[in-house]
Amino acid sequence: MEYFPLYHRFTNETVLVVGGGDIALRKITLITKGDARVKVVAPNIRPDIQDNPQCDCHLKTFEAQDLDGVKLVIAATEIAELNQQVSQLAKSKGLLINVVDSPELCNVIFPSIVDRSPLVIAITSSGKAPVLARSVRAKLESTIPASFGHLAQLAAKYRNKVKQTFTKLDDRRDFWEKIINGVTAEHIYAGRKAEAEQVLQSQLESPEVRANGEVYLVGAGPGDPDLLTFKALRLMQQADVVLYDALVSDAIMELVRRDAKRIYVGKRRANHALPQEALNQKLVDLALEGKRVLRLKGGDPFIFGRGGEEIELLAEQNIPFQVVPGITAASGCSSYSGIPLTHRDYAQSVRFVTGHLKDGSANLPWAELTAQKQTLVFYMGLNGINFICEQLIQHGRSPETPIALIQKGTTPEQKVFIGTLATMPEIVEREKPQAPTLTIVGEVVTLHEKLKWR
C-alpha cells in the first residue's frame, strides 16, 4: 500500500494554495468543503477565488515564510520549477504537500470522492491511474442514493440508544442491518424523514414486531437495461418479491435481486396471467406480510400502464409505496430509431394514443388526430394498424403521411418498418412484425434515414 488512507479535519485550519488559476480553483472548491481557511498566494488570482470569503488572497510570488502556520500545502501552478520548490520546502518543514499532477512530489494525494456526508468514500489509484479512480467513483455515485447521508445522520442520532437496548454486538449489528436495508431506509430515500424515524423507534421499542412492507411501482423502460434509472436499479436489488409483466425484458430481469421471489403477472392480448383486481390485492397482501414488493412494469407506469389503478388500493389501505418513472416507449423507441417526436420544421406537438381498440370500435377522437404539424404515437396498435390507418385517412389525413412501426424498440432485436398510411397495412401483412411494437405517424418519420444511429 503506497498511500495509507486517512481522513483529516481541517476546520479552522489554514491550507496554503500556491497558484491562482483554473487548477487552483478546482482544489480550492474541494478543500473549502471541509471548512478550511485557504491562503492563496500567486501574482495573478482569478476574481472568483478572490471573491470567496474562505480565501485570504495574496497577490505576490511565493516565499518560504508563506508556509508558516499552515497544515496542508497545495502547489497548483503550471510552473514545474516552482511546484518542485514548494514541495521541497514543505517536506523540509514536515508539512503535508500535494502537487497537482506530480505524485512523485507529493506526500499526500487527493482521492476521488463520493460525498454523502457524513458518509464520505475516497477512491485512489495512488496517482497511477486517476481516470480509473474517477470511473470507480462514477459507478459508486450511480448506486448510492443522494440522501444516503440523511440515513447516516439518523443512525448517529440513535446510536447510543441502540447500544443501550442491544448489549450484544451481534444484536446491534442485526438491528442496524434491518434498518439500513429496510423500510426505514426507503422512507429516507423518498424524503420521508419523520416516517423513517417513527419506524426506527417502533422497531427499537418492539424489535420482534414485524413492520409492514412497502410497494415499489417501477418503470422498467422500453427494453434496454441501460435506460433504467439509478433509483429503479436500487429498488430492484433490494425487493423481496417481484411482480413483472410481459414487456419487461430478460436483460432487465437479470438485474433483479437473485434471491427475490418472482411472480409473472404479464398481460398479452386476450391472455392475462393475473386479473387486474387480483393483482391489485396481491400487492396489498404481500406488503402486509412485511415484504418489500417490486411491481416492475415496461415503459412508464403512468403512461398506458395502469399504474394509477395498482396503487389506488394501496393508498386506501395506507400501504406505503413509491412510484419510479421509466422512459416511456414513445421516447425510447423514437430516440433509438432516429425519429424526433417534435421538430421545428415538422411537428410542434405530440400526442400519445392507445391503439388497443376494443372490439374494433372507433373509440378515439379521430378528427383531433388529423391536425397538421402533430406527431401521433400509438401504443399497442399492431393488431389495429389497418383500422388506424383507415380512420386517419377517412378523417382527413393524407394517405401519403409517413408512418413508422418500431418492433422491440431499444433492444438488439429492434426493427423499423417505414411506409405511409396507405402502404403500412400491406407492409405489416408482408413482414409480419411481432409485438411489442410502437407506431409513429407524422412528417418527423422522414428524418429516420438521416438520423438513425442503430
VEXDREN-2710 file (C-alpha; in Angstrom, 1 decimal):
% VEXDREN-2710
k/r/px/py/pz
1/MET/0.0/0.0/0.0
2/GLU/1.8/3.1/-1.2
3/TYR/-0.6/5.6/0.4
4/PHE/-2.3/4.9/3.7
5/PRO/-5.8/6.3/3.7
6/LEU/-6.6/8.9/6.4
7/TYR/-9.3/11.5/6.8
8/HIS/-8.2/14.9/8.0
9/ARG/-10.2/17.6/9.8
10/PHE/-9.2/21.0/8.5
11/THR/-11.9/23.0/10.2
12/ASN/-10.5/26.4/11.2
13/GLU/-7.0/25.3/10.0
14/THR/-5.1/27.1/7.2
15/VAL/-4.4/25.4/3.9
16/LEU/-1.9/27.2/1.6
17/VAL/-2.6/27.1/-2.1
18/VAL/0.2/28.3/-4.4
19/GLY/-1.4/29.3/-7.6
20/GLY/-4.5/31.3/-8.7
21/GLY/-5.7/29.9/-11.9
22/ASP/-8.0/27.1/-13.1
23/ILE/-6.0/24.3/-11.4
24/ALA/-6.1/26.2/-8.1
25/LEU/-9.8/26.9/-8.4
26/ARG/-10.6/23.1/-8.6
27/LYS/-8.5/22.4/-5.5
28/ILE/-10.0/25.3/-3.6
29/THR/-13.5/24.3/-4.4
30/LEU/-12.8/20.9/-3.0
31/ILE/-10.9/21.8/0.1
32/THR/-13.3/24.5/1.2
33/LYS/-16.0/21.8/1.6
34/GLY/-14.1/20.8/4.7
35/ASP/-14.4/24.3/6.2
36/ALA/-10.7/25.1/5.9
37/ARG/-9.3/28.6/5.8
38/VAL/-7.4/29.0/2.5
39/LYS/-4.4/31.2/2.0
40/VAL/-3.9/31.8/-1.7
41/VAL/-0.5/33.0/-3.0
42/ALA/0.0/34.0/-6.6
43/PRO/0.9/37.1/-8.7
44/ASN/-2.5/36.7/-10.5
45/ILE/-5.6/35.2/-8.9
46/ARG/-8.9/34.6/-10.5
47/PRO/-11.7/37.0/-9.5
48/ASP/-13.9/34.2/-8.3
49/ILE/-11.2/33.0/-6.0
50/GLN/-10.7/36.5/-4.6
51/ASP/-14.5/36.8/-4.0
52/ASN/-14.6/33.5/-2.0
53/PRO/-15.0/34.5/1.7
54/GLN/-13.0/31.5/2.8
55/CYS/-9.9/32.6/0.8
56/ASP/-7.3/35.0/2.0
57/CYS/-5.6/36.1/-1.2
58/HIS/-2.0/37.5/-1.5
59/LEU/-1.1/38.9/-4.9
60/LYS/2.6/38.1/-4.9
61/THR/5.2/35.5/-5.6
62/PHE/5.6/32.5/-3.3
63/GLU/8.1/32.9/-0.4
64/ALA/9.3/30.3/2.2
65/GLN/7.6/32.2/5.0
66/ASP/4.2/31.6/3.4
67/LEU/4.5/28.1/4.8
68/ASP/4.3/29.3/8.4
69/GLY/1.2/28.3/10.3
70/VAL/-0.3/26.1/7.7
71/LYS/-1.4/22.4/7.9
72/LEU/-1.5/21.5/4.2
73/VAL/0.2/22.9/1.1
74/ILE/-1.2/22.6/-2.4
75/ALA/1.1/23.5/-5.3
76/ALA/-1.3/24.3/-8.2
77/THR/0.7/26.2/-10.7
78/GLU/1.8/25.3/-14.3
79/ILE/5.5/26.1/-13.4
80/ALA/7.3/22.9/-12.8
81/GLU/10.3/24.5/-11.1
82/LEU/8.0/26.4/-8.7
83/ASN/6.0/23.3/-7.8
84/GLN/9.2/21.4/-7.1
85/GLN/10.5/24.3/-4.8
86/VAL/7.2/24.4/-2.9
87/SER/7.3/20.6/-2.4
88/GLN/10.9/20.6/-1.1
89/LEU/10.3/23.4/1.3
90/ALA/7.0/21.9/2.6
91/LYS/8.6/18.5/3.2
92/SER/11.6/20.0/5.0
93/LYS/9.1/21.5/7.5
94/GLY/7.2/18.3/7.9
95/LEU/4.1/19.6/6.2
96/LEU/1.6/17.7/4.1
97/ILE/2.1/18.6/0.4
98/ASN/0.1/17.9/-2.7
99/VAL/1.4/18.9/-6.1
100/VAL/-1.2/18.7/-8.8
101/ASP/-0.4/16.0/-11.4
102/SER/3.0/15.3/-9.9
103/PRO/2.6/12.4/-7.5
104/GLU/6.4/12.0/-7.1
105/LEU/6.4/15.4/-5.4
106/CYS/3.6/14.6/-3.0
107/ASN/3.3/13.0/0.4
108/VAL/-0.5/13.2/0.2
109/ILE/-2.7/12.9/-2.8
110/PHE/-6.4/13.9/-3.3
111/PRO/-8.7/10.9/-3.9
112/SER/-11.9/10.8/-6.0
113/ILE/-14.7/11.5/-3.5
114/VAL/-18.2/10.2/-3.2
115/ASP/-19.8/12.7/-0.8
116/ARG/-22.8/11.6/1.2
117/SER/-21.8/13.5/4.3
118/PRO/-21.3/12.3/7.0
119/LEU/-20.6/9.3/4.9
120/VAL/-17.6/10.0/2.7
121/ILE/-16.0/7.5/0.4
122/ALA/-12.5/8.1/-1.0
123/ILE/-11.0/6.2/-4.0
124/THR/-7.4/6.4/-5.2
125/SER/-5.1/4.7/-7.6
126/SER/-2.1/6.1/-5.8
127/GLY/-1.7/8.6/-8.5
128/LYS/-1.1/5.9/-11.1
129/ALA/-4.4/5.9/-13.0
130/PRO/-6.7/8.9/-12.0
131/VAL/-9.1/8.2/-14.8
132/LEU/-9.7/4.7/-13.4
133/ALA/-10.3/6.1/-9.9
134/ARG/-12.9/8.5/-11.4
135/SER/-14.5/5.6/-13.2
136/VAL/-14.9/3.7/-9.9
137/ARG/-16.3/6.8/-8.3
138/ALA/-18.9/7.2/-11.1
139/LYS/-20.0/3.6/-10.5
140/LEU/-20.4/4.3/-6.8
141/GLU/-22.3/7.5/-7.5
142/SER/-24.8/5.6/-9.5
143/THR/-25.5/3.1/-6.8
144/ILE/-25.5/5.2/-3.6
145/PRO/-28.6/7.3/-3.2
146/ALA/-28.1/11.1/-2.9
147/SER/-29.9/11.0/0.5
148/PHE/-27.6/8.3/2.0
149/GLY/-26.1/10.9/4.3
150/HIS/-29.5/11.5/5.9
151/LEU/-29.6/7.9/6.8
152/ALA/-26.2/8.2/8.4
153/GLN/-27.4/11.2/10.4
154/LEU/-30.4/9.2/11.7
155/ALA/-28.1/6.3/12.7
156/ALA/-25.9/8.7/14.6
157/LYS/-28.9/10.2/16.4
158/TYR/-29.9/6.7/17.7
159/ARG/-26.5/5.1/18.1
160/ASN/-26.4/5.4/21.9
161/LYS/-30.0/4.4/22.4
162/VAL/-29.5/1.3/20.2
163/LYS/-26.3/0.5/22.2
164/GLN/-28.3/0.6/25.4
165/THR/-31.1/-1.5/24.1
166/PHE/-28.9/-4.2/22.5
167/THR/-26.0/-5.0/24.8
168/LYS/-24.6/-7.7/22.5
169/LEU/-22.6/-6.6/19.4
170/ASP/-24.2/-9.2/17.1
171/ASP/-27.7/-8.0/18.1
172/ARG/-26.8/-4.4/17.4
173/ARG/-25.4/-5.4/14.0
174/ASP/-28.5/-7.3/13.1
175/PHE/-30.7/-4.3/14.1
176/TRP/-28.8/-1.8/12.0
177/GLU/-28.7/-4.2/9.0
178/LYS/-32.5/-4.3/9.1
179/ILE/-32.8/-0.5/9.4
180/ILE/-30.3/0.2/6.7
181/ASN/-31.7/-2.3/4.3
182/GLY/-35.4/-2.0/5.1
183/VAL/-38.4/0.3/5.2
184/THR/-36.7/2.9/7.3
185/ALA/-34.0/3.5/4.7
186/GLU/-36.6/3.7/1.9
187/HIS/-38.5/6.4/3.8
188/ILE/-35.3/8.4/4.0
189/TYR/-34.6/8.0/0.3
190/ALA/-38.1/9.1/-0.5
191/GLY/-37.7/12.2/1.6
192/ARG/-40.0/11.0/4.4
193/LYS/-37.7/11.6/7.4
194/ALA/-40.4/11.7/10.0
195/GLU/-41.9/8.4/8.9
196/ALA/-38.4/6.9/8.9
197/GLU/-37.7/7.9/12.4
198/GLN/-41.1/6.6/13.5
199/VAL/-40.4/3.2/12.0
200/LEU/-37.0/3.1/13.6
201/GLN/-38.4/4.0/17.0
202/SER/-41.1/1.3/16.8
203/GLN/-38.5/-1.3/15.8
204/LEU/-36.4/-0.2/18.7
205/GLU/-39.3/-0.4/21.2
206/SER/-40.6/-3.7/19.9
207/PRO/-37.9/-5.4/17.9
208/GLU/-39.9/-8.6/17.4
209/VAL/-42.8/-6.8/15.8
210/ARG/-42.7/-7.0/12.0
211/ALA/-43.3/-3.8/10.2
212/ASN/-45.5/-3.6/7.2
213/GLY/-43.7/-3.7/3.9
214/GLU/-43.7/-1.3/1.0
215/VAL/-44.5/-1.4/-2.7
216/TYR/-42.3/0.0/-5.4
217/LEU/-44.0/0.7/-8.7
218/VAL/-41.1/0.9/-11.0
219/GLY/-41.0/1.7/-14.7
220/ALA/-38.5/-0.6/-16.5
221/GLY/-38.4/1.4/-19.7
222/PRO/-38.8/0.1/-23.2
223/GLY/-36.2/-2.7/-23.0
224/ASP/-32.6/-1.6/-22.9
225/PRO/-31.4/-2.1/-19.3
226/ASP/-29.0/0.9/-19.7
227/LEU/-32.1/3.2/-19.7
228/LEU/-33.1/2.2/-16.1
229/THR/-32.8/5.0/-13.5
230/PHE/-30.4/4.7/-10.6
231/LYS/-33.4/4.5/-8.2
232/ALA/-35.0/1.7/-10.2
233/LEU/-31.8/-0.3/-10.0
234/ARG/-31.5/0.2/-6.3
235/LEU/-35.1/-0.9/-5.6
236/MET/-34.7/-3.9/-8.0
237/GLN/-31.7/-5.0/-5.9
238/GLN/-33.5/-5.0/-2.5
239/ALA/-37.0/-6.2/-3.2
240/ASP/-38.2/-9.5/-1.6
241/VAL/-40.8/-10.2/-4.2
242/VAL/-41.0/-9.1/-7.9
243/LEU/-44.2/-8.9/-9.9
244/TYR/-43.3/-8.3/-13.5
245/ASP/-45.2/-8.1/-16.8
246/ALA/-44.6/-9.3/-20.3
247/LEU/-42.9/-6.1/-21.5
248/VAL/-40.0/-6.4/-19.1
249/SER/-37.0/-7.8/-21.0
250/ASP/-34.9/-10.7/-19.9
251/ALA/-31.9/-8.4/-19.7
252/ILE/-33.7/-6.2/-17.2
253/MET/-34.8/-9.2/-15.1
254/GLU/-31.2/-10.2/-14.8
255/LEU/-30.6/-7.1/-12.7
256/VAL/-33.2/-8.1/-10.1
257/ARG/-32.0/-9.4/-6.8
258/ARG/-31.1/-13.0/-7.3
259/ASP/-33.0/-14.5/-4.3
260/ALA/-36.2/-12.4/-4.8
261/LYS/-39.3/-14.4/-5.4
262/ARG/-40.6/-13.7/-9.0
263/ILE/-44.2/-13.7/-10.0
264/TYR/-45.2/-13.3/-13.6
265/VAL/-48.3/-11.1/-14.0
266/GLY/-48.0/-10.3/-17.7
267/LYS/-50.8/-9.3/-20.0
268/ARG/-50.9/-10.2/-23.6
269/ARG/-53.8/-9.7/-25.9
270/ALA/-56.8/-11.8/-24.5
271/ASN/-54.4/-13.5/-22.1
272/HIS/-53.9/-12.1/-18.6
273/ALA/-51.8/-14.1/-16.3
274/LEU/-53.5/-12.4/-13.3
275/PRO/-56.7/-10.3/-13.5
276/GLN/-56.1/-6.7/-12.6
277/GLU/-58.2/-6.7/-9.5
278/ALA/-56.4/-9.8/-8.2
279/LEU/-53.1/-8.2/-9.0
280/ASN/-54.0/-5.0/-7.0
281/GLN/-55.0/-7.2/-4.0
282/LYS/-51.8/-9.2/-4.3
283/LEU/-49.7/-6.1/-3.9
284/VAL/-51.6/-5.3/-0.7
285/ASP/-51.3/-8.8/0.7
286/LEU/-47.6/-9.1/0.2
287/ALA/-46.9/-5.7/1.7
288/LEU/-49.0/-6.6/4.8
289/GLU/-46.8/-9.7/5.2
290/GLY/-43.8/-7.3/5.6
291/LYS/-42.4/-7.8/2.1
292/ARG/-40.7/-5.2/0.0
293/VAL/-42.6/-5.6/-3.2
294/LEU/-41.4/-4.6/-6.6
295/ARG/-44.0/-4.1/-9.3
296/LEU/-41.9/-3.9/-12.4
297/LYS/-43.6/-2.6/-15.5
298/GLY/-42.4/-2.0/-19.0
299/GLY/-42.1/1.7/-20.0
300/ASP/-43.5/4.2/-17.6
301/PRO/-46.1/3.1/-15.0
302/PHE/-48.4/6.1/-15.6
303/ILE/-48.5/6.1/-19.4
304/PHE/-50.9/3.4/-20.5
305/GLY/-49.5/1.2/-17.7
306/ARG/-52.5/1.1/-15.4
307/GLY/-50.1/2.2/-12.6
308/GLY/-52.7/4.5/-11.1
309/GLU/-55.1/1.6/-10.7
310/GLU/-52.5/-0.5/-9.0
311/ILE/-51.6/2.0/-6.3
312/GLU/-55.1/3.2/-5.7
313/LEU/-55.9/0.2/-3.4
314/LEU/-52.5/0.6/-1.7
315/ALA/-53.4/4.2/-0.8
316/GLU/-56.8/3.1/0.5
317/GLN/-55.1/0.6/2.8
318/ASN/-52.4/3.0/3.9
319/ILE/-49.7/0.8/2.5
320/PRO/-46.5/2.9/1.8
321/PHE/-45.5/2.9/-1.8
322/GLN/-43.2/4.7/-4.2
323/VAL/-43.5/5.4/-7.9
324/VAL/-40.4/5.4/-10.0
325/PRO/-40.9/6.8/-13.6
326/GLY/-39.4/4.9/-16.5
327/ILE/-38.6/6.0/-20.0
328/THR/-41.8/5.5/-21.9
329/ALA/-41.8/3.6/-25.2
330/ALA/-42.6/6.7/-27.2
331/SER/-39.4/8.4/-26.1
332/GLY/-37.2/5.4/-26.1
333/CYS/-38.2/3.9/-29.4
334/SER/-38.3/7.2/-31.3
335/SER/-34.8/8.1/-30.0
336/TYR/-33.3/4.8/-30.9
337/SER/-34.9/5.0/-34.3
338/GLY/-33.7/8.5/-35.1
339/ILE/-37.2/9.9/-35.2
340/PRO/-37.6/13.1/-33.1
341/LEU/-41.2/13.4/-31.9
342/THR/-41.1/17.1/-32.3
343/HIS/-39.1/19.3/-34.8
344/ARG/-39.5/22.9/-35.6
345/ASP/-39.9/22.2/-39.3
346/TYR/-42.3/19.2/-39.0
347/ALA/-44.2/19.0/-35.7
348/GLN/-44.9/21.4/-32.8
349/SER/-46.9/18.9/-30.7
350/VAL/-47.0/15.2/-30.0
351/ARG/-49.9/13.1/-28.9
352/PHE/-49.8/9.7/-27.2
353/VAL/-52.7/7.4/-28.1
354/THR/-53.7/3.9/-27.1
355/GLY/-54.1/1.7/-30.1
356/HIS/-55.5/-1.2/-28.1
357/LEU/-59.0/-0.8/-29.5
358/LYS/-61.9/-2.8/-28.0
359/ASP/-63.9/-4.8/-30.5
360/GLY/-62.7/-2.7/-33.4
361/SER/-64.7/0.3/-32.2
362/ALA/-63.8/3.8/-33.2
363/ASN/-63.4/5.0/-29.6
364/LEU/-60.9/7.7/-30.5
365/PRO/-61.3/11.4/-31.3
366/TRP/-60.2/10.9/-34.9
367/ALA/-60.9/14.4/-36.0
368/GLU/-58.5/15.8/-33.4
369/LEU/-55.8/13.3/-34.6
370/THR/-55.6/14.7/-38.1
371/ALA/-54.2/18.1/-37.1
372/GLN/-51.3/19.3/-39.1
373/LYS/-47.8/19.5/-37.6
374/GLN/-48.7/17.0/-35.0
375/THR/-46.9/13.7/-34.3
376/LEU/-49.1/10.8/-33.3
377/VAL/-47.7/7.9/-31.2
378/PHE/-49.9/4.7/-31.0
379/TYR/-49.2/2.3/-28.2
380/MET/-50.3/-1.4/-28.6
381/GLY/-51.6/-0.7/-32.1
382/LEU/-50.2/-3.6/-34.1
383/ASN/-53.5/-5.6/-34.3
384/GLY/-55.4/-2.5/-35.1
385/ILE/-53.0/-1.0/-37.6
386/ASN/-55.3/-1.4/-40.6
387/PHE/-58.2/0.3/-38.7
388/ILE/-55.9/3.1/-37.5
389/CYS/-54.6/3.9/-41.0
390/GLU/-58.1/3.7/-42.5
391/GLN/-59.6/6.0/-39.9
392/LEU/-56.9/8.6/-40.2
393/ILE/-57.3/8.8/-43.9
394/GLN/-61.1/8.9/-43.7
395/HIS/-60.9/11.8/-41.3
396/GLY/-58.6/13.9/-43.4
397/ARG/-55.0/12.8/-43.0
398/SER/-53.2/12.4/-46.3
399/PRO/-52.7/8.7/-47.5
400/GLU/-49.1/9.8/-48.1
401/THR/-48.5/10.7/-44.5
402/PRO/-45.3/8.9/-43.3
403/ILE/-45.6/6.2/-40.7
404/ALA/-43.1/4.1/-38.8
405/LEU/-43.8/0.9/-37.0
406/ILE/-41.0/0.0/-34.5
407/GLN/-40.6/-3.6/-33.3
408/LYS/-38.9/-4.3/-29.9
409/GLY/-37.5/-0.8/-29.8
410/THR/-34.2/-0.1/-27.9
411/THR/-33.4/-3.8/-27.8
412/PRO/-30.9/-5.7/-30.0
413/GLU/-34.0/-7.1/-31.9
414/GLN/-35.2/-3.6/-32.8
415/LYS/-36.5/-3.3/-36.4
416/VAL/-38.1/-0.3/-38.0
417/PHE/-40.7/-0.5/-40.8
418/ILE/-41.3/2.7/-42.8
419/GLY/-44.3/3.4/-45.0
420/THR/-47.3/5.6/-45.4
421/LEU/-50.8/5.4/-44.1
422/ALA/-51.8/3.9/-47.5
423/THR/-49.0/1.3/-47.6
424/MET/-48.4/0.3/-43.9
425/PRO/-51.2/-2.3/-43.8
426/GLU/-49.6/-4.2/-46.7
427/ILE/-46.2/-3.9/-45.1
428/VAL/-47.5/-5.4/-41.9
429/GLU/-49.2/-8.2/-43.8
430/ARG/-45.9/-9.0/-45.7
431/GLU/-43.3/-8.5/-42.9
432/LYS/-45.4/-9.8/-40.0
433/PRO/-43.7/-7.7/-37.2
434/GLN/-44.0/-9.1/-33.7
435/ALA/-45.2/-7.3/-30.5
436/PRO/-44.3/-5.2/-28.7
437/THR/-44.5/-2.5/-31.3
438/LEU/-44.9/1.2/-31.4
439/THR/-46.4/3.3/-34.2
440/ILE/-45.3/6.8/-35.1
441/VAL/-47.3/8.9/-37.6
442/GLY/-46.2/12.3/-38.9
443/GLU/-43.7/14.1/-41.1
444/VAL/-40.9/13.5/-38.5
445/VAL/-40.7/10.0/-39.7
446/THR/-39.0/11.3/-42.8
447/LEU/-35.9/12.0/-40.7
448/HIS/-35.4/8.4/-39.9
449/GLU/-32.8/7.7/-42.6
450/LYS/-30.8/10.8/-41.8
451/LEU/-30.8/10.5/-38.1
452/LYS/-30.9/6.7/-37.4
453/TRP/-27.9/5.6/-35.3
454/ARG/-28.7/1.9/-34.6
END
